[in-house]
Amino acid sequence: MQSKPYREITITDITKRAGVSRMAFYRNYETKDEILLKRMRDYMLSHEERMRSPADFLRRENWRMFVETLLGDPVLQNIQKAGLTEGVFRLCMEFTVRMQQKLLDWGVCAPEGTLLQYYRVGGLTGSLLYLADHADRADVDPATDQILRIISADVKPGETPLRSIS
């Protein structure tokens, strides 16, 4: 993608560059878009693995590392150039829903507060999409702070879980 626009890159270009056969490519991927989206999915899953407790979930350093990698990884930055916003949206939604489920499993979000937390899932998804689409203009610290504001609004370790929104 540094020498040719994404839409002009063919599967043949990819397989030649990677030194693999077309058959090997198609055993692992259906389209070239999947290569970039798999990288983002793997990155999000590795971040989730670091979230082992409510304290980890609210630790600024964890989210700063997440944002730094999101903005600094050239493969992730190429998602923007490839115009894969729809795929990124789906990955962001899956990621934020899984993070929401962790909050429920940890008991820091009462089940009756789930609607409020899913509302916040939309905010986090929107923020992640913005970062994916505007990575060259975003700043790590303000982006990290925004994510933390969204996810920690009603989640405090050791305090009473969320109450019903009704």
C-alpha positions in Angstrom: 0.0 0.0 0.0 3.0 2.3 0.1 3.6 1.9 -3.6 0.1 1.3 -5.0 -3.4 2.3 -4.0 -5.3 -0.4 -2.1 -8.0 -0.9 -4.7 -5.3 -1.6 -7.3 -3.6 -4.3 -5.3 -4.4 -7.8 -6.5 -4.4 -11.1 -4.8 -1.5 -12.0 -7.1 0.4 -9.0 -5.9 -0.1 -10.1 -2.3 0.9 -13.7 -2.8 4.0 -12.8 -4.8 5.1 -10.3 -2.2 4.4 -12.8 0.7 6.0 -15.7 -1.2 2.9 -17.9 -0.9 0.6 -19.6 -3.5 -2.9 -18.3 -4.3 -4.2 -21.5 -2.8 -2.5 -20.8 0.5 -4.0 -17.3 0.5 -7.5 -18.6 -0.1 -7.1 -21.2 2.6 -6.7 -18.4 5.1 -8.7 -15.5 3.6 -11.6 -14.9 1.3 -10.6 -11.4 0.3 -7.7 -9.0 0.7 -9.8 -6.9 3.1 -9.8 -9.8 5.5 -6.0 -9.4 6.0 -6.4 -5.9 7.4 -9.5 -6.6 9.4 -7.9 -9.8 10.9 -5.0 -7.6 12.1 -7.4 -5.3 13.8 -9.5 -8.1 15.3 -6.3 -9.8 16.6 -5.2 -6.5 18.1 -8.5 -6.0 19.9 -8.5 -9.5 21.2 -5.0 -9.0 22.6 -6.2 -5.9 24.4 -9.2 -7.7 25.8 -6.9 -10.3 27.3 -5.1 -7.6 29.3 -8.5 -6.7 30.8 -8.6 -9.2 33.7 -10.3 -7.0 36.3 -12.3 -3.8 36.8 -9.0 -2.1 37.8 -7.4 -3.2 34.6 -10.4 -1.9 32.7 -10.1 1.5 34.2 -6.3 1.7 34.1 -5.3 4.6 31.9 -2.1 3.0 30.8 -3.9 0.1 29.3 -6.1 2.3 27.2 -3.2 4.6 26.3 -1.3 1.6 25.0 -4.4 0.6 23.0 -4.8 4.0 21.4 -1.0 4.3 20.7 -1.0 1.0 18.9 -4.2 1.8 17.0 -2.6 5.1 15.8 0.9 3.8 15.3 0.5 0.4 13.6 0.9 0.9 9.8 -1.3 -2.0 9.0 -4.1 -0.6 11.1 -3.6 2.8 9.5 -4.0 1.2 6.1 -7.5 0.3 7.0 -8.4 3.9 6.6 -6.8 4.1 3.2 -8.6 0.9 2.2 -12.0 2.4 3.0 -13.0 -0.5 5.3 -15.1 1.6 7.7 -18.0 -0.9 7.6 -15.7 -3.8 8.6 -14.1 -1.6 11.3 -17.5 -0.7 12.6 -18.5 -4.4 12.9 -15.2 -5.1 14.8 -15.6 -2.1 17.1 -19.1 -3.2 18.0 -18.0 -6.8 18.7 -15.2 -5.5 20.8 -17.3 -3.1 22.8 -20.0 -5.6 23.4 -17.5 -8.1 24.7 -16.1 -5.4 27.0 -19.6 -4.7 28.2 -20.1 -8.4 28.9 -16.9 -8.4 31.0 -18.4 -5.6 33.1 -21.5 -7.7 33.7 -19.4 -10.8 34.5 -17.3 -8.8 37.0 -20.5 -7.5 38.7 -19.6 -3.8 38.4 -22.5 -3.2 36.1 -25.9 -4.4 37.4 -27.9 -6.3 34.8 -30.7 -3.7 35.0 -28.1 -1.1 34.0 -27.2 -2.9 30.8 -29.2 -0.5 28.6 -27.2 2.4 29.9 -23.9 0.5 29.3 -24.9 -0.4 25.7 -25.6 3.3 25.2 -22.0 3.8 26.1 -21.0 1.0 23.7 -22.2 3.3 20.9 -20.0 6.1 22.2 -16.9 3.9 22.4 -17.6 2.4 19.0 -18.0 5.9 17.5 -14.7 7.0 19.2 -12.9 3.9 17.8 -14.3 4.5 14.3 -13.1 8.1 14.5 -9.6 7.0 15.5 -9.5 4.5 12.6 -10.7 7.1 10.1 -8.6 10.0 11.4 -5.5 8.4 12.8 -3.2 10.9 11.3 -5.0 13.8 13.0 -5.8 12.2 16.4 -3.7 12.8 19.5 -3.0 9.8 21.8 -3.7 11.5 25.1 -7.0 13.3 24.3 -8.2 10.1 22.5 -7.3 8.0 25.6 -9.1 10.5 27.9 -12.2 10.4 25.7 -12.3 6.6 25.8 -11.8 6.6 29.6 -14.6 9.1 30.0 -17.0 6.9 28.1 -16.1 3.6 29.7 -15.7 4.7 33.3 -18.8 7.0 33.6 -20.6 4.6 35.9 -18.0 1.9 36.6 -16.0 2.3 39.8 -14.2 -0.7 41.4 -15.5 -1.4 44.9 -18.6 0.8 44.6 -22.2 -0.2 44.2 -23.0 -1.5 40.7 -25.0 0.5 38.3 -28.7 1.0 39.2 -31.6 0.7 37.0 -32.0 3.6 34.6 -35.8 3.7 35.0 
